[in-house]
Amino acid sequence: MKHFPKRILGVKMKYTAQSHNYSFLRSMARMQRLKVLDLTFPQKIAVALIPKIDNWLIKINGSPEPPAEIIAYYFGLFEAKGFYVLYLIGSPEFDADDDDWKYEIGYEPTPKYLHLQGPDWNGLKPSVVLEKVLAHLKQSAQLCTGIFTNAEAIAVGFDDGDLLIVR
């Protein structure tokens, strides 16, 4: 029996030609790239996997490990001149009832910042940007690996707003 390793949605899969139909798996992977997510926001949005964010997360997962006391991660958002910026910090504290844990910075990865600009981001309201980022992070396989594996909490939000828990 011959095995064919393939990558589907960035995950290396191993299967046999006899037990799985490769074209079926490929078509399923294409369908999974666009999902309609029901969020806590009033509307449903269609979110495609955002390669720019995943590539940034892959770089972060390849950067030096954070200190062992880091238990929570915060993806912060803010508006710059004409674009949005996403950044990541790690914290040795987490309190589900108090958002101030995000100010206890114990880890700053390299690269820390990601500029969200271009036709997919320009002109969007902050609430839509937050929805897109939250939806992407919830479905990103990168948050299940590397530095995020043992995190107690991962949150996202605009610096001047409330935090939304990713996991």
Beta strands, then each sheet from edge to edge (+ up, - down):
strand 1: 3-8
strand 2: 11-16
strand 3: 34-37
strand 4: 45-48
strand 5: 72-79
strand 6: 84-91
strand 7: 113-116
strand 8: 153-158
strand 9: 164-165
sheet 1: 1+ 2-
sheet 2: 3+ 4-
sheet 3: 7+ 6- 5+ 8+ 9-
end
